[in-house]
Amino acid sequence: SSGINAEYGGHSLLCVANKRRIIIYEFTKIKGIFNNRKIREYELPNPCQWIGNFSTTLCCGFVSGFSLYDLQDPTLAPTTLPDQEDKSLTFIRLNTLLSLACIE
């Protein structure tokens, strides 16, 4: 398991990756009391190896790829990297490459 903190719209988020699942919690403070609630959950194609936050985008790395999730608009489908349609990058999907970091 691993997690990161993110922020948008004045709310704090905690993004937790556990095996093949990402759970996003929202934290708010009302009258001095902290509250939390689960706002989203995503299934991953493979177990998560790396998780990071780039502004309003959550990036999750797994074997031979990454998925990008928009934290502001949960209706958007995740972007998968490398692009499944790009035949020149097939070697990445066919090899079990580790995704322990992402370049910003």
VOBA-1610 file (N, C-alpha, C; in pm, whole numbers, padded with zeros to 5 digits, always signed):
BEGIN
Ser+00083-00118+00000Ser+00000+00000+00000Ser+00088+00124+00000Ser+00041+00226-00068Ser+00107+00355-00064Ser+00002+00461-00084Gly+00034+00585-00051Gly-00063+00692-00065Gly+00003+00826-00081Ile-00076+00922-00131Ile-00029+01059-00147Ile-00139+01154-00104Asn-00101+01276-00074Asn-00197+01381-00045Asn-00211+01470-00167Ala-00332+01516-00193Ala-00359+01608-00303Ala-00460+01710-00252Glu-00476+01817-00327Glu-00572+01919-00288Glu-00641+01975-00410Tyr-00771+01999-00399Tyr-00845+02072-00502Tyr-00971+02127-00440Gly-01013+02242-00487Gly-01137+02303-00439Gly-01140+02327-00290Gly-01024+02349-00227Gly-01020+02374-00084Gly-01033+02251+00003His-01039+02134-00059His-01050+02009+00015His-00919+01932+00003Ser-00887+01859+00106Ser-00770+01772+00102Ser-00813+01632+00062Leu-00731+01570-00020Leu-00759+01433-00064Leu-00647+01342-00019Leu-00682+01220+00011Leu-00586+01115+00038Leu-00611+01006-00066Cys-00510+00979-00147Cys-00521+00878-00253Cys-00439+00757-00208Val-00505+00644-00193Val-00442+00523-00141Val-00445+00415-00248Ala-00328+00357-00274Ala-00319+00245-00368Ala-00292+00118-00288Asn-00374+00018-00310Asn-00358-00110-00242Asn-00380-00220-00345Lys-00273-00286-00382Lys-00275-00391-00483Lys-00331-00337-00615Arg-00448-00381-00657Arg-00504-00340-00786Arg-00617-00238-00771Arg-00612-00160-00666Arg-00721-00066-00640Arg-00667+00067-00589Ile-00730+00175-00633Ile-00702+00309-00582Ile-00829+00359-00515Ile-00816+00406-00393Ile-00930+00463-00321Ile-00894+00608-00288Ile-00989+00699-00315Ile-00967+00841-00290Ile-01063+00888-00181Tyr-01006+00944-00074Tyr-01083+00996+00038Tyr-01074+01148+00037Glu-01183+01213+00075Glu-01187+01359+00087Glu-01195+01394+00236Phe-01111+01488+00278Phe-01110+01534+00417Phe-01158+01678+00422Thr-01250+01706+00512Thr-01300+01842+00533Thr-01297+01873+00682Lys-01292+02001+00712Lys-01294+02045+00852Lys-01415+02136+00869Ile-01510+02092+00950Ile-01632+02168+00975Ile-01642+02194+01125Lys-01643+02322+01162Lys-01653+02363+01303Lys-01545+02297+01388Gly-01423+02288+01334Gly-01311+02234+01408Gly-01304+02082+01412Ile-01397+02015+01346Ile-01398+01869+01346Ile-01364+01820+01206Phe-01268+01727+01199Phe-01230+01670+01070Phe-01324+01555+01034Asn-01369+01557+00911Asn-01453+01450+00857Asn-01386+01393+00734Asn-01413+01267+00706Asn-01361+01208+00583Asn-01469+01119+00521Arg-01458+01104+00388Arg-01549+01015+00318Arg-01482+00965+00192Lys-01516+00843+00155Lys-01462+00786+00032Lys-01541+00847-00084Ile-01468+00908-00181Ile-01538+00972-00292Ile-01521+00899-00424Arg-01418+00816-00435Arg-01393+00745-00561Arg-01313+00619-00538Glu-01328+00527-00632Glu-01249+00404-00628Glu-01226+00359-00772Tyr-01103+00319-00800Tyr-01066+00273-00935Tyr-00999+00137-00925Glu-01027+00052-01024Glu-00958-00076-01037Glu-00845-00060-01137Leu-00730-00119-01109Leu-00614-00112-01196Leu-00596-00243-01272Pro-00534-00238-01390Pro-00511-00361-01465Pro-00406-00452-01401Asn-00315-00394-01324Asn-00209-00469-01255Asn-00187-00406-01118Pro-00118-00474-01027Pro-00089-00415-00896Pro-00008-00284-00909Cys-00043-00188-00826Cys+00023-00057-00828Cys+00166-00068-00774Gln+00260-00005-00847Gln+00400+00000-00803Gln+00441+00141-00763Trp+00369+00239-00815Trp+00407+00379-00790Trp+00282+00465-00801Ile+00271+00568-00716Ile+00158+00660-00722Ile+00212+00801-00702Gly+00160+00895-00780Gly+00206+01033-00772Gly+00095+01130-00811Asn+00116+01256-00777Asn+00016+01359-00805Asn+00082+01471-00884Phe+00023+01507-00997Phe+00069+01619-01079Phe-00046+01716-01092Ser-00047+01820-01009Ser-00152+01921-01009Ser-00287+01854-00982Thr-00374+01843-01082Thr-00506+01782-01063Thr-00514+01642-01124Thr-00399+01582-01150Thr-00396+01449-01212Thr-00324+01351-01120Leu-00388+01237-01098Leu-00328+01129-01021Leu-00265+01032-01119Cys-00138+00999-01097Cys-00066+00906-01185Cys-00036+00779-01106Cys-00072+00666-01164Cys-00048+00538-01100Cys+00034+00451-01193Gly+00147+00401-01145Gly+00234+00316-01226Gly+00219+00171-01189Phe+00216+00087-01290Phe+00208-00057-01270Phe+00298-00123-01373Val+00309-00254-01375Val+00399-00323-01466Val+00369-00281-01610Ser+00471-00229-01676Ser+00467-00191-01818Ser+00367-00082-01852Gly+00334+00005-01757Gly+00244+00115-01793Gly+00206+00206-01678Phe+00132+00309-01715Phe+00080+00408-01621Phe-00065+00437-01655Ser-00141+00481-01557Ser-00276+00534-01579Ser-00284+00671-01515Leu-00348+00765-01585Leu-00367+00900-01536Leu-00515+00922-01507Tyr-00546+00972-01388Tyr-00684+00994-01345Tyr-00703+01142-01314Asp-00810+01202-01366Asp-00841+01342-01339Asp-00909+01351-01203Leu-00850+01424-01109Leu-00907+01436-00975Leu-01025+01532-00969Gln-01037+01622-01067Gln-01146+01718-01066Gln-01271+01665-01135Asp-01256+01580-01236Asp-01371+01529-01311Asp-01369+01376-01312Pro-01440+01313-01218Pro-01437+01167-01210Pro-01508+01097-01326Thr-01581+01173-01409Thr-01650+01112-01523Thr-01557+01084-01639Leu-01438+01145-01639Leu-01342+01122-01748Leu-01278+00984-01733Ala-01265+00914-01843Ala-01198+00784-01842Ala-01049+00805-01820Pro-00982+00713-01751Pro-00838+00728-01730Pro-00762+00720-01861Thr-00651+00791-01866Thr-00561+00785-01981Thr-00457+00679-01952Thr-00437+00588-02045Thr-00340+00481-02028Thr-00214+00512-02108Leu-00099+00497-02043Leu+00030+00518-02108Leu+00111+00390-02097Pro+00179+00344-02196Pro+00180+00398-02331Pro+00047+00372-02401Asp+00022+00450-02504Asp-00101+00440-02582Asp-00113+00301-02643Gln-00226+00236-02619Gln-00248+00099-02668Gln-00252+00092-02820Glu-00284+00204-02886Glu-00294+00207-03032Glu-00158+00226-03100Asp-00058+00271-03026Asp+00074+00298-03085Asp+00154+00168-03094Lys+00163+00114-03214Lys+00230-00015-03236Lys+00382-00007-03212Ser+00440+00113-03221Ser+00584+00126-03200Ser+00623+00106-03054Leu+00525+00110-02963Leu+00552+00093-02820Leu+00508-00044-02768Thr+00481-00136-02857Thr+00437-00270-02818Thr+00539-00339-02729Phe+00667-00316-02753Phe+00772-00381-02673Phe+00759-00349-02524Ile+00704-00233-02490Ile+00688-00197-02349Ile+00581-00283-02284Arg+00469-00300-02355Arg+00360-00381-02301Arg+00396-00530-02294Leu+00481-00576-02385Leu+00515-00717-02390Leu+00621-00757-02288Asn+00698-00662-02240Asn+00800-00689-02139Asn+00747-00650-02001Thr+00792-00716-01900Thr+00747-00683-01764Thr+00842-00578-01705Leu+00825-00456-01751Leu+00907-00345-01704Leu+00846-00285-01578Leu+00932-00249-01483Leu+00885-00187-01360Leu+00861-00039-01382Ser+00761+00014-01316Ser+00731+00157-01326Ser+00746+00220-01189Leu+00869+00233-01145Leu+00894+00282-01011Leu+00899+00431-01000Ala+00892+00502-01111Ala+00888+00648-01108Ala+00836+00698-01241Cys+00791+00820-01238Cys+00738+00883-01359Cys+00809+01017-01378Ile+00834+01055-01501Ile+00899+01183-01527Ile+00793+01288-01546Glu+00807+01399-01477Glu+00710+01508-01482Glu+00736+01596-01602
//
